């Protein structure tokens, strides 16, 4: 790596995000929406290095184009029209809103999850919108595990539900 390239990379590390965005436009010739500092530094450094030392070979560029054509790649999701959102109707007076758990590792609401921990049998009741342990409601199994152990822990791992 040449001395000038090292100076350029060191200068990038000192720039603000706003200045990095400006430098991105100078190097790539197009605006960038990202304000992620490390992303901008890496992209600019890559382009500067490619310009200084040569980019990808013609063969590599051709192969990349073939792969991209076959994959039908989308970089960003399609933009939705602001008018496309349907108007929401008020729920019926007798309708009950119930959150449905989509995690297949959990038993259905009303079931109990039990575990022997330090000589004590623990029992947690699965609710439609969370969990209940010793009369307290929790939003996640991790919160229950933290209440029991005093330290953060994956709730599925603590209750041995990882494998379904």
N, C-alpha and C positions, 0 to 999 in steps of 0.2 A: 504494500500500500504506500503510495507516495506521501511525501510530507504535506503537500497541499490538501490531500484527501483527509489526513488526520486532523488538520486544522479545521476543515469544513465540518467534520463530524463533532469535534469539540465545540464548535460554534453552535451547532444545532442543539446541543445539550443545554446551552445557556439561554436559548430563545424562549420567549413566552409563547403561549398557545396561539395568540393572535398573529404573532410574527411567523410562527411555523405554518399557519394557514396561508399567509402571504407567500412564504418561500415555496410551499407546495404548488401554488398557482404559477410561480416563476418556473419551477422545474417541470411540472406536468402539463402546464398550459390549460388547466381546467380547475374550477373551484372544488373545494372539498367541504362536506358538511360536518365531518367529524371534528370533535374538540378533544379527542383522546390523545394526550401528549405523546405517549410512547408509540402509538400507532403512526402518528405523523412523522416522528423522528425516524422510525424504521423505514417507512415508505420513501421519504426524501433521501435517506442515506443509501437505500438500495438503488434508486434512480441515479443519484450522483455517481455511485460506484459503477453502475452499468454504463453510464456515459463516459466515464474516465477510462475504464478498463475493457469495455466491450460488453454487450449484453448477451443474450442467449444466441446459440448457434442457429443457423437457418433450419437445420434439421429439427432442433428442439422446438422452434416456433411453429414449424409445420405440424409436428406431432401434437402440440398443445391445441392448435386450431382444429385438428381432427377430433381430438377428445372433446373439446368444447362443443363442436357441432353435433357429435353423437349424443352428448349428455343433455342437450337443450337446457343449459344452465341459466338460472335466474339469480341475479345477485341481490336484488331487493324485492320485497313483496309488491304486488300490484297496488296502486293507489286506489282507494275507494272514493267514490263520489260522495260529497257531503249530503246530497239529497237521496242517496241510496238507502239510508237507514230508515226502516219502517217506523211508523209512529207506534208508541207503546200504549197498550190499552190498560186501564186500571184492572187489577185482579178482582174477581168476584168476591162478594162479602164472605161467602162460606168457604172459600179456597184457603188451604193451608200450605204455606211454603215450606218445603222440606229440602234441606241440602242432602244430596245423594253422594255417598262416598264412592269414588271411582277407583280407589286403590285396591287391587285384588288381594293384597296381603291382609287386609282387615276383615274381621268377621262382620256380619250384618249388625245394624243398630239393635241394641238390647242385649247383645251377647257380652259375656265377660271374658276378659283376657287375664289369665292368672300366671304368676311366676313366684317361685321360691327365691327369696333374696335375703341373705344373712340370717337364715333360720326362720324367716317370717314369710307367710304366704300372702302375697299381694294380689289384689283383685281390682281390675279397672273395668268399668262398664263403658261399652261403646255407645255413644249417643249419635243421633243424626247429624249434629253440628259440632262434635267434639268428643270429649271423654270425661268420665267422672271417677274421681279417686278420693275416698274418705270424705264424701260430701262436697268436695270442691270440683268445679268444672274447669277443664283445660281444653285449649284449642288443638293441641297436638300431643302425640305420644312422647315426643322429646320433652315437652314441658312437664309431663307427668314423671318421666325418668329423672329430670332435674330436681323436681320436688322430693323425690325419694332419695336420690344419691347425693344431692347438693352440688353436683357439677354437671356441665353440659354433656349430653350423651345422645346418640341416635336412639330414638324411641323404638324403632322396629328392631334394632340390634339388641337393645336392652330386654325387650319382651320376646326375643327370639322368634320374630315374625318375618325375617328377611327372605326366607325361601318360600314363603307362601304356605 
